[in-house]
Amino acid sequence: MAWTESAIINGPSKWDLMLSLFDSKTGHEHEVQFQLEVGVTMHVFLSSVEREDGSAESWNFQGWSTGYSTARVMWKQHQHVRGYFNTLRRKGHFRLVSK
């Protein structure tokens, strides 16, 4: 994968962000997906979400990718990720973090 940063062009709802952090009673985290401008969909388990401002629509997030997919193929990949996401516009910025 040649890219390390990309714009998010579609992503989870505010409800899905909440579930990703708090719905773990079954022992399985709730995966969210971010569609990126580079043409892949990242599959992510979030470890933290914080308010970026006071709007309750802008969020900074961190987590771990479980892989990514295109229209034809799914790759497994475990890498630390972080970014910014606006739940009203469903857009933001996504970054793979080097180890």
C-alpha positions as CSV (number, residue, x, y, z in Angstrom):
1,M,0.0,0.0,0.0
2,A,1.6,3.2,-1.2
3,W,-0.5,5.8,0.7
4,T,-0.4,6.7,4.4
5,E,-3.0,9.4,4.5
6,S,-6.3,10.0,2.7
7,A,-9.6,12.0,2.9
8,I,-12.6,10.1,4.2
9,I,-15.5,10.4,1.8
10,N,-18.0,8.4,3.8
11,G,-18.0,6.8,7.2
12,P,-20.0,5.7,10.2
13,S,-22.9,7.5,11.9
14,K,-22.6,9.0,15.3
15,W,-24.6,6.0,16.6
16,D,-22.1,3.5,15.1
17,L,-19.2,5.5,16.6
18,M,-20.8,5.1,20.0
19,L,-21.5,1.4,19.5
20,S,-17.9,0.9,18.5
21,L,-16.7,2.0,21.9
22,F,-19.5,0.8,24.2
23,D,-21.0,-2.3,22.7
24,S,-18.5,-4.9,23.8
25,K,-20.6,-7.1,26.1
26,T,-20.1,-10.0,23.8
27,G,-16.4,-9.7,23.9
28,H,-16.2,-8.6,20.3
29,E,-15.6,-5.0,19.4
30,H,-17.9,-3.3,16.9
31,E,-16.1,-2.6,13.7
32,V,-16.6,0.6,11.7
33,Q,-15.7,1.3,8.1
34,F,-14.3,4.4,6.5
35,Q,-14.5,4.8,2.7
36,L,-11.4,6.7,1.6
37,E,-10.6,8.9,-1.4
38,V,-7.8,6.5,-2.5
39,G,-10.4,3.9,-3.4
40,V,-10.3,1.6,-0.4
41,T,-12.6,0.9,2.6
42,M,-10.8,0.7,5.9
43,H,-12.1,-1.7,8.5
44,V,-11.3,-0.3,12.0
45,F,-11.8,-1.1,15.7
46,L,-11.8,2.2,17.5
47,S,-10.0,2.5,20.8
48,S,-10.8,6.2,21.5
49,V,-13.0,9.0,20.2
50,E,-12.8,12.6,21.5
51,R,-14.6,15.8,20.7
52,E,-12.7,17.9,18.3
53,D,-14.8,21.0,19.1
54,G,-18.1,21.8,20.9
55,S,-20.4,20.9,18.0
56,A,-20.8,17.2,19.0
57,E,-20.3,16.4,15.3
58,S,-16.5,16.7,15.0
59,W,-14.4,13.9,16.4
60,N,-10.8,12.8,16.6
61,F,-10.4,9.0,16.7
62,Q,-7.7,6.4,17.2
63,G,-7.8,2.6,16.7
64,W,-6.5,-0.4,14.8
65,S,-7.2,-1.4,11.3
66,T,-8.3,-5.0,10.7
67,G,-7.8,-4.7,7.0
68,Y,-9.0,-2.9,3.9
69,S,-11.0,-3.8,0.9
70,T,-11.7,-2.7,-2.7
71,A,-14.5,-3.7,-4.9
72,R,-12.7,-7.0,-5.6
73,V,-10.5,-8.0,-2.7
74,M,-10.1,-7.8,1.1
75,W,-6.6,-7.6,2.7
76,K,-5.9,-8.3,6.3
77,Q,-3.7,-5.7,8.0
78,H,-3.2,-4.7,11.6
79,Q,-2.0,-1.1,11.9
80,H,-2.5,1.8,14.3
81,V,-4.8,4.5,12.7
82,R,-6.0,7.9,13.7
83,G,-7.9,10.8,12.2
84,Y,-10.6,13.3,12.2
85,F,-14.3,12.7,11.3
86,N,-17.4,14.8,11.1
87,T,-20.5,12.7,11.6
88,L,-22.8,15.4,10.1
89,R,-21.0,15.6,6.8
90,R,-19.6,12.0,7.0
91,K,-16.2,13.3,5.8
92,G,-12.8,13.7,7.4
93,H,-9.2,12.7,7.3
94,F,-7.6,9.2,7.9
95,R,-4.0,8.4,8.6
96,L,-2.0,5.2,9.1
97,V,0.4,5.6,11.9
98,S,4.0,4.2,11.6
99,K,5.1,1.9,14.3
